[in-house]
Amino acid sequence: MAEPSTPTRAPNAEDIPSWPDGAWAHLGEVWRRDFDWKSDDYEVVLLKDTVPLRELVILDELSSPPSSHRSAAATVHPPPAE
């Protein structure tokens, strides 16, 4: 079996879950249940893995001011409570 190209480690709160719709957040926000209204079909990208973050167009957003982030909180809102 081939060795992984990067060392593996447990995800931490600063890593990035990315949803298929292009939304993302910090994993700590998901752990705090801030995104319970979103599906659980996200992929966690380690913050140090810049190649997939760049491919998902997240790296540039992480480098920009927070007001311009396309995070899940900024792009999709939970349905209103009934």
C-alpha positions as CSV (number, residue, x, y, z in Angstrom):
1,M,0.0,0.0,0.0
2,A,1.3,3.4,-0.9
3,E,2.1,6.0,1.7
4,P,-0.1,9.1,1.8
5,S,1.4,12.1,0.1
6,T,0.9,14.2,3.3
7,P,1.0,13.1,6.9
8,T,-2.5,12.3,8.2
9,R,-3.8,13.9,11.4
10,A,-7.1,14.3,13.1
11,P,-9.0,17.4,11.8
12,N,-9.0,20.4,14.0
13,A,-11.5,23.4,14.5
14,E,-9.7,25.5,11.9
15,D,-10.0,22.9,9.1
16,I,-12.5,23.5,6.4
17,P,-15.6,21.5,5.6
18,S,-16.7,22.1,2.0
19,W,-20.2,21.2,0.8
20,P,-21.1,20.2,-2.8
21,D,-22.9,23.5,-3.3
22,G,-19.6,25.4,-2.8
23,A,-20.4,26.6,0.7
24,W,-17.8,26.2,3.4
25,A,-17.1,27.0,7.0
26,H,-14.6,26.2,9.7
27,L,-15.0,22.8,11.2
28,G,-15.3,24.2,14.7
29,E,-18.5,25.9,13.6
30,V,-19.9,22.6,12.5
31,W,-18.8,21.0,15.8
32,R,-20.6,23.8,17.7
33,R,-23.7,22.8,15.7
34,D,-23.9,26.1,13.9
35,F,-24.6,24.3,10.7
36,D,-27.0,21.6,11.7
37,W,-29.4,22.9,9.1
38,K,-26.9,21.9,6.3
39,S,-26.4,18.4,5.1
40,D,-23.7,16.2,6.5
41,D,-22.2,15.4,3.1
42,Y,-19.3,17.8,3.4
43,E,-15.7,17.0,2.8
44,V,-13.1,18.2,5.4
45,V,-10.0,19.8,3.9
46,L,-7.1,20.3,6.2
47,L,-6.2,24.0,6.5
48,K,-2.6,23.2,5.6
49,D,-3.6,21.4,2.3
50,T,-3.4,24.5,0.1
51,V,-3.8,22.7,-3.2
52,P,-7.4,21.4,-2.6
53,L,-8.3,24.7,-0.9
54,R,-7.1,26.6,-4.0
55,E,-9.0,24.2,-6.3
56,L,-12.2,24.8,-4.3
57,V,-11.6,28.6,-4.5
58,I,-11.5,28.7,-0.7
59,L,-7.8,29.6,-0.2
60,D,-8.2,33.1,-1.8
61,E,-11.3,33.7,0.4
62,L,-9.4,32.7,3.5
63,S,-6.7,35.3,2.6
64,S,-9.3,38.1,2.1
65,P,-11.2,40.1,4.7
66,P,-13.9,38.0,6.4
67,S,-16.7,40.3,5.0
68,S,-16.0,38.9,1.5
69,H,-16.0,35.2,2.4
70,R,-18.4,32.9,0.6
71,S,-18.8,30.7,3.7
72,A,-21.9,28.7,4.3
73,A,-23.1,31.3,6.8
74,A,-22.8,34.0,4.2
75,T,-24.4,32.2,1.2
76,V,-27.1,30.0,2.5
77,H,-29.4,30.6,5.4
78,P,-31.4,28.1,7.4
79,P,-35.1,27.9,6.6
80,P,-37.3,30.0,8.9
81,A,-38.6,28.3,12.0
82,E,-42.3,27.5,11.8
